[in-house]
Amino acid sequence: MSQQHQFVLASSNQKKLAELLAYLPEHFTLLTQSALDIPSPEETGTTFIENAIIKARNAAQLSGLPAIADDSGLEVDALQGQPGIYSSRYAGINASDSDNNAKLLAALAGVDETARTARFHCVIVLLRHALDPVPMVATGCWPGVVLHAPRGEQGFGYDPVFFDPRLGRCAAELHPAEKIRVSHRGQALRQLQQLLARAG
């Protein structure tokens, strides 16, 4: 692993790229798949880890580089785990963050505060090559509740409607540096960092 410093990120999300770069070793160069004209694969998995592996394998195969993929989403108890693996396309294939948030709030209309518990999950997978039989897998979980209306200007995705009771603020009210310390992705990144250190 120490001889390979250039990786492809199986995503075109610039905000996700920024969060990843903040935690990867300085000698890592991370290119988005869009910069290499790599199309996104169909996410046919039924779990976050399956979809992360599908995305990483596609990026590694088409780039010839080691690949990192993140699959994450919001699991809401009152909705039997939805939107889950469909979080980014909850309101449709080309849905915006505001579209997804609006659908989520509509689905939870009338649900009592005590029943709006939820958690963000993140799985990060690193493949050394497309046929890597032992991918590195890092995970994180961030518990909270879904608000009744969006708040805050930071973050992306469901951040404006996800409230952390321990902090007394929603994810979109947190400075990026504060968010990465507590978030599901921050947890997974720190775990990935440890796995990379052990791999040399």
C-alpha positions in Angstrom: 0.0 0.0 0.0 2.8 2.4 0.7 4.0 2.4 -2.9 0.5 3.5 -4.2 -0.3 7.1 -3.5 -2.8 7.9 -6.2 -6.4 6.8 -5.8 -9.7 7.3 -7.6 -12.7 8.3 -5.5 -15.8 6.5 -6.8 -17.9 9.7 -6.6 -18.2 13.1 -8.3 -19.4 14.8 -5.1 -16.9 17.6 -4.4 -18.1 18.0 -0.7 -17.5 14.4 -0.1 -14.1 14.7 -1.7 -13.2 17.6 0.6 -14.2 15.5 3.7 -12.1 12.6 2.5 -9.0 14.6 1.8 -9.2 16.1 5.3 -8.5 12.7 6.8 -6.3 10.9 4.3 -2.5 11.0 4.6 -0.9 14.0 2.9 0.9 11.8 0.3 -2.4 10.6 -1.1 -3.6 12.0 -4.4 -7.3 11.5 -4.8 -9.0 12.0 -8.1 -12.8 11.9 -8.6 -14.2 9.5 -11.1 -15.7 12.3 -13.0 -12.2 13.8 -13.6 -11.4 10.5 -15.3 -14.7 10.3 -17.2 -15.7 7.2 -15.3 -19.4 6.6 -15.3 -21.2 5.5 -12.2 -22.3 1.9 -12.0 -25.8 0.8 -11.2 -26.0 0.3 -7.4 -27.7 -3.1 -7.3 -26.6 -4.0 -3.7 -29.0 -4.3 -0.8 -26.6 -2.9 1.8 -24.2 0.0 2.1 -21.2 -2.3 2.0 -22.4 -4.0 -1.2 -23.0 -0.7 -3.0 -19.6 0.7 -1.8 -17.8 -2.4 -3.2 -19.7 -2.1 -6.5 -18.7 1.5 -6.9 -15.1 0.9 -5.8 -14.7 -2.1 -8.2 -16.1 -0.1 -11.1 -13.7 2.8 -10.5 -10.7 0.6 -10.0 -11.4 -1.5 -13.1 -11.9 1.6 -15.4 -9.1 3.6 -14.0 -6.4 1.0 -13.3 -5.9 2.7 -9.9 -6.7 1.7 -6.3 -10.2 3.0 -5.5 -12.0 4.4 -2.5 -15.8 4.4 -2.4 -18.2 5.7 0.2 -21.8 4.6 0.6 -23.8 6.3 3.2 -27.4 7.2 4.1 -30.0 7.9 6.7 -31.9 5.2 8.5 -35.2 6.4 10.1 -36.8 4.1 12.6 -40.4 5.3 12.0 -40.0 4.5 8.3 -38.6 1.0 8.9 -35.1 2.0 7.9 -35.9 4.2 5.0 -34.5 6.0 3.1 -31.4 3.8 3.8 -29.4 2.8 0.7 -31.8 4.9 -1.4 -31.0 8.1 0.5 -29.4 10.0 -2.4 -32.3 9.1 -4.7 -35.2 8.9 -2.2 -37.3 11.4 -4.2 -36.1 10.1 -7.6 -33.0 9.3 -9.6 -32.1 13.0 -10.2 -33.6 14.3 -6.9 -31.9 17.3 -5.3 -31.1 17.4 -1.6 -34.1 19.7 -1.0 -36.3 17.2 -2.9 -35.2 14.3 -0.7 -35.6 16.3 2.5 -39.1 17.4 1.5 -40.1 13.8 0.9 -38.6 12.7 4.2 -40.4 15.4 6.2 -43.7 14.6 4.4 -43.3 10.9 5.2 -42.8 11.8 8.9 -45.7 14.3 9.1 -47.6 13.8 12.3 -44.9 11.5 13.8 -44.2 12.4 17.4 -40.8 13.8 18.4 -40.0 10.7 20.4 -40.5 8.5 17.4 -38.3 10.5 15.0 -35.1 8.7 15.9 -32.6 8.1 13.1 -29.0 7.5 12.4 -26.6 8.2 9.6 -24.5 5.2 8.4 -21.3 5.4 6.4 -19.2 2.6 4.8 -15.9 3.4 3.2 -14.3 0.7 1.0 -10.7 0.7 -0.4 -9.8 -1.7 -3.1 -6.1 -2.1 -4.1 -7.2 -3.2 -7.5 -10.5 -4.3 -9.2 -10.1 -7.9 -8.2 -9.0 -7.3 -4.6 -10.4 -10.2 -2.6 -9.9 -8.5 0.8 -11.1 -4.9 0.6 -10.4 -2.5 3.5 -13.8 -1.7 5.1 -14.4 1.1 7.5 -17.7 2.1 9.1 -19.3 4.8 11.1 -22.7 5.5 12.7 -24.1 8.9 13.9 -27.4 8.7 16.0 -29.9 11.6 16.1 -33.5 12.6 15.3 -35.2 14.1 12.3 -36.4 17.6 12.8 -39.8 19.0 11.6 -38.2 21.6 9.3 -34.7 22.3 7.9 -32.2 24.4 9.8 -28.7 25.6 9.2 -26.6 26.5 6.1 -23.7 24.0 6.3 -23.3 20.5 5.0 -25.3 18.7 2.4 -27.8 15.8 2.0 -30.0 15.4 5.0 -27.9 17.6 7.2 -30.5 20.4 7.5 -33.1 18.0 9.1 -30.8 15.8 11.2 -30.5 16.9 14.8 -27.9 15.6 17.3 -29.4 15.8 20.8 -25.9 15.6 22.4 -24.7 18.7 20.7 -28.1 20.5 20.7 -27.7 21.4 17.0 -28.5 19.9 13.6 -25.8 18.7 11.2 -26.2 21.8 9.0 -25.4 24.1 11.9 -22.0 22.5 12.5 -18.8 23.9 11.2 -17.2 21.3 8.8 -14.3 20.7 11.2 -16.8 20.1 14.1 -19.0 17.9 11.9 -16.2 15.6 10.8 -15.3 15.0 14.5 -18.7 13.5 15.3 -20.2 12.4 12.0 -20.6 8.9 10.5 -18.1 9.7 7.8 -15.6 11.1 10.2 -15.8 7.9 12.2 -15.3 5.8 9.1 -12.4 8.0 7.9 -10.6 7.7 11.2 -11.0 3.9 11.1 -9.7 3.9 7.5 -6.8 5.9 8.6 -5.9 3.3 11.2 -6.3 0.5 8.6 -4.0 2.3 6.2 -1.4 2.8 9.0 -1.4 -0.9 9.9 -1.1 -1.8 6.2 2.0 0.3 5.9 
